[in-house]
Amino acid sequence: MQFLYDPNTGREQLRIEGENYKYLFKVRRFKKGDSVLLRNLKDSFAYRYKIVEIERRYAEIVLLEKEISNLQPRGYLQLIWCIVDMKVVEKTLPMLNQIGVSKITFVYCDRSQKNFRPDFARFEKILINSCQQCGRTDLMELETLSNLDEVSERYGNFAVLDFGGTLEYEEVSTVLIGCEGGFTDREREKFASHRKIGLDTEYILKSETAAVSIAAKLLI
């Protein structure tokens, strides 16, 4: 783990409880007098604290120093991802976070199952854990839109990932990815004027595989 996350990081004194407490003192066996690195994933600073007191269920730490230290995505990439099973999203989020995706917009498409509902509180916890592991210092943005018409109104200039699309990716920063089964003919007609990009494979990819693959192509 590269650092610990606490939303109150930056204060002169903090209390460590819950999962962070278990990790520091049950797993890593930190002791009184040791120092630990924390971030709030909001600013550009890494904060180093000293452990001054360890109790049975909590510990007290005091700020020693802070320094500017950023490890953020090299470029901007937004994925507009037609909604799939949330269990699939949960497994894929850490990979997209490590690759450096800046934002994911979840949207209901023709073939999306409408009973799937994004749980942003759970997603944020997954992303925080991923950041702690990989060292990323900012939180990915997440949002949900009701339909593709809202996507067109808000993000007019996006590329569509589909079969037969070009393998040239210059100036692509926003990509629409279909759900299981791909886009319907109606949707393809709706986005006929949008740039269409593809992946160099003849295999039929799952939605999450397409998301990870195009993100890696564009960012790594």
MIVEX-845963 format. One line per field, with one value per residue: residue in one letter; z negated, x negated, y of N, C-alpha, C in turn. Coordinates in steps of 0.2 Angstrom, whole numbers, always signed. Example, Ala and Ser with C-alpha at 12.3 -4.5 7.8 and 13.67 -1.06 7.14 Angstrom:
2
residu = c(A / S)
n.w = c(-39 / -35)
n.u = c(-66 / -64)
n.v = c(-28 / -11)
ca.w = c(-39 / -36)
ca.u = c(-62 / -68)
ca.v = c(-22 / -5)
c.w = c(-39 / -39)
c.u = c(-66 / -64)
c.v = c(-16 / +0)
# end
This chain:
220
residu = c(M / Q / F / L / Y / D / P / N / T / G / R / E / Q / L / R / I / E / G / E / N / Y / K / Y / L / F / K / V / R / R / F / K / K / G / D / S / V / L / L / R / N / L / K / D / S / F / A / Y / R / Y / K / I / V / E / I / E / R / R / Y / A / E / I / V / L / L / E / K / E / I / S / N / L / Q / P / R / G / Y / L / Q / L / I / W / C / I / V / D / M / K / V / V / E / K / T / L / P / M / L / N / Q / I / G / V / S / K / I / T / F / V / Y / C / D / R / S / Q / K / N / F / R / P / D / F / A / R / F / E / K / I / L / I / N / S / C / Q / Q / C / G / R / T / D / L / M / E / L / E / T / L / S / N / L / D / E / V / S / E / R / Y / G / N / F / A / V / L / D / F / G / G / T / L / E / Y / E / E / V / S / T / V / L / I / G / C / E / G / G / F / T / D / R / E / R / E / K / F / A / S / H / R / K / I / G / L / D / T / E / Y / I / L / K / S / E / T / A / A / V / S / I / A / A / K / L / L / I)
n.w = c(+0 / +5 / -2 / -15 / -15 / -21 / -23 / -31 / -31 / -33 / -43 / -59 / -69 / -70 / -72 / -70 / -65 / -63 / -47 / -43 / -55 / -58 / -48 / -49 / -62 / -65 / -53 / -47 / -58 / -64 / -76 / -91 / -88 / -75 / -58 / -46 / -30 / -23 / -13 / -6 / +6 / +13 / +13 / +18 / +10 / +0 / -16 / -30 / -45 / -63 / -74 / -89 / -100 / -104 / -106 / -111 / -101 / -93 / -86 / -89 / -79 / -74 / -64 / -54 / -43 / -26 / -8 / +9 / +20 / +34 / +43 / +56 / +69 / +86 / +97 / +102 / +101 / +104 / +101 / +108 / +103 / +107 / +97 / +87 / +78 / +61 / +53 / +62 / +66 / +53 / +53 / +63 / +61 / +53 / +62 / +73 / +66 / +62 / +75 / +78 / +81 / +82 / +80 / +78 / +86 / +83 / +93 / +98 / +110 / +125 / +124 / +111 / +94 / +85 / +71 / +65 / +55 / +52 / +38 / +30 / +18 / +15 / +26 / +24 / +13 / +18 / +28 / +19 / +12 / +23 / +27 / +16 / +17 / +30 / +30 / +36 / +36 / +37 / +37 / +47 / +58 / +57 / +64 / +68 / +82 / +89 / +102 / +120 / +127 / +117 / +116 / +128 / +128 / +118 / +120 / +134 / +143 / +145 / +147 / +154 / +149 / +159 / +170 / +185 / +184 / +186 / +183 / +179 / +166 / +163 / +154 / +147 / +134 / +127 / +126 / +131 / +125 / +128 / +121 / +115 / +130 / +138 / +148 / +154 / +170 / +171 / +162 / +168 / +180 / +174 / +170 / +181 / +187 / +179 / +174 / +177 / +169 / +167 / +162 / +165 / +168 / +171 / +163 / +152 / +140 / +122 / +114 / +103 / +106 / +118 / +113 / +104 / +114 / +124 / +116 / +111 / +124 / +127 / +116 / +111)
n.u = c(-4 / -3 / +0 / +11 / +28 / +38 / +51 / +50 / +37 / +23 / +26 / +19 / +19 / +25 / +37 / +35 / +45 / +56 / +55 / +42 / +35 / +34 / +27 / +14 / +10 / +13 / +10 / -1 / -9 / -13 / -21 / -21 / -28 / -32 / -31 / -19 / -12 / +1 / +15 / +28 / +34 / +38 / +31 / +14 / +4 / -6 / -5 / -14 / -13 / -16 / -15 / -8 / +0 / +7 / +21 / +34 / +43 / +41 / +30 / +19 / +12 / +0 / -3 / -18 / -25 / -22 / -22 / -22 / -16 / -12 / -4 / +4 / +16 / +9 / +15 / +32 / +46 / +62 / +74 / +89 / +100 / +111 / +123 / +120 / +120 / +118 / +109 / +99 / +94 / +88 / +78 / +70 / +67 / +55 / +45 / +47 / +45 / +31 / +26 / +28 / +40 / +50 / +64 / +80 / +95 / +110 / +123 / +139 / +143 / +151 / +150 / +146 / +149 / +162 / +164 / +152 / +142 / +130 / +120 / +113 / +107 / +101 / +93 / +84 / +77 / +70 / +62 / +54 / +47 / +40 / +32 / +24 / +17 / +10 / +5 / +11 / +16 / +28 / +46 / +56 / +69 / +87 / +103 / +120 / +131 / +147 / +151 / +146 / +148 / +147 / +133 / +129 / +133 / +125 / +112 / +106 / +96 / +90 / +82 / +86 / +85 / +84 / +87 / +78 / +73 / +61 / +43 / +36 / +32 / +30 / +33 / +44 / +54 / +65 / +76 / +88 / +95 / +103 / +115 / +117 / +120 / +119 / +122 / +138 / +147 / +154 / +147 / +135 / +138 / +142 / +130 / +123 / +115 / +105 / +88 / +81 / +72 / +61 / +55 / +41 / +45 / +53 / +61 / +76 / +79 / +81 / +91 / +83 / +70 / +68 / +69 / +57 / +47 / +48 / +45 / +32 / +26 / +27 / +21 / +9)
n.v = c(-6 / +11 / +23 / +29 / +32 / +46 / +56 / +68 / +71 / +81 / +89 / +94 / +85 / +68 / +54 / +37 / +24 / +10 / +1 / +6 / +7 / -7 / -11 / -4 / -8 / -22 / -29 / -23 / -20 / -8 / +3 / +13 / +29 / +27 / +33 / +37 / +38 / +48 / +53 / +64 / +63 / +74 / +86 / +90 / +85 / +75 / +68 / +67 / +58 / +56 / +42 / +44 / +38 / +23 / +14 / +2 / +1 / +12 / +25 / +39 / +51 / +63 / +78 / +78 / +83 / +89 / +87 / +92 / +80 / +71 / +59 / +57 / +53 / +53 / +58 / +64 / +54 / +50 / +38 / +33 / +22 / +10 / +3 / -11 / -27 / -24 / -31 / -34 / -22 / -18 / -27 / -22 / -9 / -6 / -9 / +0 / +12 / +10 / +11 / +24 / +31 / +45 / +48 / +41 / +39 / +32 / +25 / +21 / +10 / +3 / -11 / -12 / -19 / -13 / -14 / -14 / -4 / +9 / +9 / +21 / +24 / +12 / +10 / +21 / +17 / +6 / +12 / +20 / +11 / +5 / +16 / +18 / +7 / +7 / +20 / +31 / +48 / +55 / +55 / +46 / +52 / +50 / +47 / +46 / +44 / +45 / +41 / +39 / +51 / +61 / +60 / +64 / +77 / +82 / +78 / +81 / +78 / +64 / +48 / +32 / +16 / +2 / -12 / -12 / +0 / +14 / +12 / +22 / +33 / +47 / +62 / +57 / +58 / +55 / +41 / +31 / +16 / +0 / -11 / -28 / -38 / -27 / -12 / -7 / -7 / +5 / +13 / +14 / +21 / +33 / +38 / +39 / +50 / +51 / +49 / +33 / +21 / +7 / -10 / -20 / -34 / -49 / -56 / -57 / -46 / -45 / -32 / -26 / -30 / -23 / -10 / -10 / -13 / -2 / +9 / +6 / +7 / +20 / +27 / +21)
ca.w = c(+0 / +5 / -7 / -18 / -14 / -26 / -21 / -35 / -30 / -32 / -50 / -63 / -73 / -67 / -75 / -66 / -67 / -58 / -43 / -43 / -61 / -58 / -43 / -52 / -68 / -65 / -47 / -46 / -65 / -66 / -83 / -93 / -86 / -68 / -54 / -41 / -25 / -22 / -8 / -6 / +13 / +15 / +15 / +21 / +5 / -4 / -23 / -35 / -52 / -68 / -79 / -96 / -105 / -102 / -111 / -109 / -95 / -89 / -88 / -88 / -75 / -73 / -57 / -55 / -37 / -20 / -3 / +15 / +23 / +38 / +47 / +59 / +76 / +91 / +101 / +100 / +105 / +101 / +104 / +108 / +103 / +106 / +90 / +87 / +72 / +57 / +51 / +68 / +65 / +47 / +54 / +68 / +59 / +51 / +68 / +76 / +61 / +63 / +82 / +78 / +84 / +78 / +78 / +81 / +86 / +84 / +96 / +100 / +118 / +127 / +121 / +104 / +90 / +81 / +64 / +63 / +52 / +49 / +31 / +31 / +12 / +15 / +31 / +22 / +9 / +22 / +31 / +14 / +11 / +29 / +27 / +10 / +19 / +35 / +29 / +39 / +31 / +37 / +37 / +54 / +57 / +59 / +65 / +72 / +86 / +90 / +109 / +124 / +129 / +112 / +117 / +134 / +126 / +113 / +123 / +141 / +147 / +143 / +152 / +153 / +150 / +162 / +175 / +191 / +183 / +187 / +178 / +178 / +160 / +162 / +152 / +144 / +126 / +124 / +130 / +129 / +125 / +128 / +115 / +118 / +136 / +142 / +150 / +158 / +176 / +169 / +159 / +173 / +184 / +170 / +169 / +188 / +189 / +174 / +176 / +175 / +168 / +166 / +159 / +170 / +166 / +174 / +157 / +149 / +133 / +117 / +113 / +99 / +110 / +123 / +109 / +102 / +120 / +127 / +111 / +112 / +130 / +127 / +110 / +109)
ca.u = c(+0 / -7 / +2 / +18 / +33 / +42 / +54 / +48 / +29 / +21 / +27 / +13 / +20 / +30 / +38 / +35 / +50 / +58 / +50 / +35 / +32 / +33 / +21 / +8 / +8 / +14 / +7 / -8 / -12 / -16 / -22 / -21 / -34 / -33 / -28 / -14 / -10 / +8 / +18 / +35 / +36 / +41 / +25 / +8 / +0 / -7 / -6 / -17 / -11 / -19 / -10 / -9 / +3 / +10 / +26 / +36 / +48 / +39 / +23 / +18 / +7 / -1 / -7 / -25 / -27 / -19 / -26 / -19 / -18 / -7 / -4 / +11 / +16 / +5 / +20 / +39 / +50 / +69 / +78 / +97 / +101 / +118 / +124 / +119 / +120 / +113 / +103 / +94 / +91 / +84 / +71 / +66 / +65 / +48 / +40 / +48 / +42 / +24 / +24 / +28 / +46 / +52 / +71 / +84 / +102 / +114 / +129 / +144 / +144 / +156 / +149 / +145 / +154 / +164 / +164 / +145 / +141 / +124 / +119 / +107 / +103 / +97 / +88 / +79 / +73 / +66 / +57 / +50 / +43 / +36 / +28 / +20 / +12 / +7 / +2 / +14 / +17 / +34 / +51 / +60 / +76 / +92 / +109 / +125 / +136 / +153 / +151 / +141 / +150 / +143 / +126 / +128 / +134 / +120 / +105 / +108 / +90 / +87 / +81 / +90 / +81 / +89 / +84 / +76 / +70 / +54 / +38 / +32 / +35 / +28 / +38 / +50 / +54 / +72 / +77 / +95 / +94 / +109 / +116 / +117 / +124 / +117 / +127 / +144 / +147 / +157 / +142 / +130 / +141 / +142 / +123 / +120 / +111 / +99 / +82 / +81 / +65 / +61 / +49 / +38 / +47 / +59 / +65 / +81 / +76 / +86 / +91 / +78 / +64 / +68 / +67 / +50 / +43 / +47 / +42 / +25 / +23 / +27 / +18 / +3)
ca.v = c(+0 / +17 / +28 / +28 / +38 / +48 / +62 / +73 / +72 / +88 / +92 / +94 / +78 / +63 / +48 / +32 / +19 / +5 / -3 / +9 / +4 / -14 / -12 / -2 / -11 / -29 / -32 / -20 / -20 / -1 / +5 / +20 / +33 / +26 / +38 / +34 / +43 / +49 / +57 / +65 / +62 / +80 / +90 / +88 / +84 / +69 / +71 / +62 / +59 / +52 / +39 / +46 / +35 / +17 / +11 / -5 / +2 / +18 / +27 / +46 / +53 / +71 / +79 / +80 / +87 / +88 / +89 / +91 / +74 / +70 / +53 / +57 / +51 / +57 / +62 / +64 / +50 / +49 / +32 / +33 / +15 / +8 / +0 / -19 / -30 / -20 / -35 / -34 / -15 / -18 / -30 / -19 / -2 / -5 / -9 / +6 / +16 / +10 / +13 / +31 / +34 / +51 / +49 / +36 / +41 / +26 / +27 / +16 / +9 / -1 / -17 / -12 / -21 / -7 / -16 / -12 / +3 / +10 / +11 / +26 / +24 / +6 / +11 / +25 / +13 / +2 / +17 / +23 / +5 / +5 / +22 / +16 / +1 / +9 / +26 / +37 / +53 / +58 / +50 / +46 / +55 / +45 / +50 / +42 / +48 / +41 / +38 / +42 / +58 / +65 / +59 / +68 / +84 / +85 / +77 / +80 / +76 / +58 / +43 / +26 / +10 / -3 / -16 / -9 / +7 / +15 / +10 / +28 / +36 / +53 / +67 / +54 / +59 / +53 / +35 / +27 / +8 / -3 / -16 / -35 / -38 / -21 / -7 / -9 / -3 / +11 / +17 / +15 / +26 / +39 / +40 / +38 / +55 / +52 / +46 / +27 / +18 / +0 / -13 / -24 / -41 / -52 / -59 / -53 / -44 / -43 / -25 / -24 / -31 / -18 / -4 / -10 / -13 / +4 / +13 / +5 / +9 / +27 / +30 / +18)
c.w = c(+0 / +0 / -10 / -16 / -20 / -24 / -25 / -35 / -29 / -39 / -54 / -67 / -70 / -72 / -70 / -69 / -62 / -54 / -43 / -50 / -61 / -53 / -46 / -58 / -69 / -59 / -47 / -52 / -66 / -73 / -84 / -91 / -79 / -64 / -49 / -36 / -23 / -16 / -9 / +1 / +16 / +17 / +17 / +16 / +2 / -11 / -27 / -42 / -57 / -73 / -86 / -102 / -101 / -107 / -107 / -102 / -91 / -91 / -86 / -84 / -74 / -67 / -58 / -49 / -31 / -14 / +4 / +18 / +27 / +42 / +51 / +66 / +81 / +95 / +99 / +104 / +101 / +105 / +103 / +108 / +102 / +101 / +91 / +80 / +67 / +54 / +56 / +67 / +59 / +49 / +59 / +66 / +57 / +57 / +72 / +72 / +62 / +70 / +82 / +81 / +79 / +76 / +82 / +81 / +88 / +87 / +98 / +107 / +119 / +124 / +114 / +100 / +85 / +74 / +61 / +61 / +49 / +42 / +30 / +24 / +12 / +20 / +28 / +17 / +12 / +25 / +26 / +13 / +17 / +29 / +21 / +13 / +25 / +35 / +33 / +34 / +32 / +38 / +44 / +53 / +60 / +59 / +68 / +76 / +88 / +97 / +114 / +127 / +124 / +114 / +123 / +132 / +122 / +116 / +130 / +145 / +144 / +148 / +150 / +154 / +153 / +168 / +182 / +190 / +185 / +181 / +176 / +172 / +159 / +160 / +149 / +137 / +123 / +129 / +127 / +130 / +124 / +122 / +119 / +124 / +140 / +143 / +154 / +165 / +175 / +166 / +164 / +178 / +180 / +170 / +176 / +190 / +184 / +176 / +173 / +175 / +166 / +163 / +164 / +167 / +169 / +169 / +155 / +142 / +129 / +116 / +109 / +102 / +115 / +119 / +107 / +108 / +123 / +122 / +111 / +118 / +130 / +122 / +109 / +115)
c.u = c(-4 / -6 / +9 / +22 / +37 / +45 / +52 / +40 / +28 / +22 / +20 / +13 / +26 / +31 / +39 / +40 / +51 / +53 / +43 / +32 / +30 / +27 / +15 / +5 / +9 / +10 / +0 / -12 / -16 / -16 / -22 / -28 / -35 / -29 / -24 / -12 / -2 / +10 / +25 / +38 / +40 / +36 / +19 / +3 / +0 / -9 / -9 / -16 / -15 / -14 / -12 / -6 / +7 / +15 / +29 / +40 / +46 / +32 / +23 / +12 / +6 / -5 / -14 / -27 / -22 / -23 / -21 / -21 / -12 / -8 / +3 / +10 / +12 / +9 / +27 / +42 / +57 / +72 / +85 / +99 / +108 / +118 / +124 / +120 / +115 / +108 / +97 / +90 / +86 / +78 / +67 / +64 / +58 / +43 / +41 / +44 / +34 / +22 / +24 / +35 / +49 / +59 / +75 / +91 / +106 / +120 / +133 / +145 / +149 / +156 / +146 / +151 / +156 / +164 / +157 / +144 / +134 / +124 / +112 / +103 / +99 / +91 / +82 / +74 / +68 / +61 / +52 / +45 / +38 / +30 / +22 / +14 / +8 / +3 / +5 / +17 / +24 / +40 / +55 / +67 / +81 / +99 / +114 / +130 / +141 / +153 / +146 / +142 / +147 / +136 / +124 / +128 / +128 / +113 / +106 / +102 / +87 / +86 / +85 / +86 / +86 / +85 / +83 / +74 / +63 / +49 / +34 / +36 / +33 / +34 / +44 / +49 / +60 / +74 / +84 / +94 / +101 / +109 / +116 / +122 / +123 / +123 / +132 / +143 / +149 / +151 / +137 / +132 / +141 / +135 / +119 / +114 / +105 / +93 / +82 / +74 / +66 / +55 / +47 / +39 / +53 / +64 / +71 / +79 / +82 / +85 / +85 / +71 / +63 / +66 / +60 / +46 / +42 / +44 / +34 / +22 / +22 / +22 / +11 / -2)
c.v = c(+6 / +22 / +25 / +34 / +39 / +55 / +69 / +74 / +79 / +92 / +90 / +87 / +74 / +57 / +42 / +26 / +15 / +1 / +0 / +7 / -3 / -15 / -10 / -6 / -19 / -32 / -29 / -19 / -14 / -1 / +12 / +23 / +32 / +32 / +34 / +40 / +42 / +54 / +58 / +64 / +68 / +85 / +87 / +86 / +77 / +71 / +65 / +63 / +54 / +49 / +40 / +42 / +29 / +14 / +5 / -4 / +8 / +20 / +35 / +47 / +61 / +72 / +81 / +85 / +85 / +90 / +88 / +84 / +71 / +63 / +53 / +55 / +56 / +61 / +61 / +59 / +49 / +43 / +33 / +26 / +13 / +2 / -8 / -21 / -26 / -24 / -35 / -27 / -15 / -21 / -26 / -12 / -1 / -5 / -3 / +12 / +16 / +12 / +21 / +34 / +39 / +51 / +43 / +39 / +34 / +28 / +21 / +16 / +5 / -8 / -18 / -15 / -15 / -8 / -15 / -5 / +4 / +12 / +15 / +25 / +18 / +7 / +16 / +22 / +9 / +6 / +19 / +17 / +4 / +10 / +21 / +11 / +4 / +16 / +32 / +41 / +57 / +53 / +51 / +49 / +50 / +49 / +45 / +46 / +43 / +38 / +42 / +49 / +62 / +65 / +64 / +76 / +87 / +84 / +75 / +77 / +70 / +53 / +37 / +20 / +5 / -6 / -12 / -2 / +8 / +13 / +16 / +32 / +43 / +58 / +63 / +55 / +56 / +47 / +32 / +20 / +5 / -8 / -23 / -35 / -32 / -16 / -10 / -5 / +4 / +16 / +19 / +21 / +33 / +42 / +39 / +44 / +56 / +47 / +38 / +24 / +11 / -3 / -18 / -32 / -43 / -55 / -54 / -52 / -43 / -35 / -22 / -25 / -25 / -11 / -4 / -9 / -6 / +9 / +12 / +7 / +17 / +31 / +27 / +17)
# end
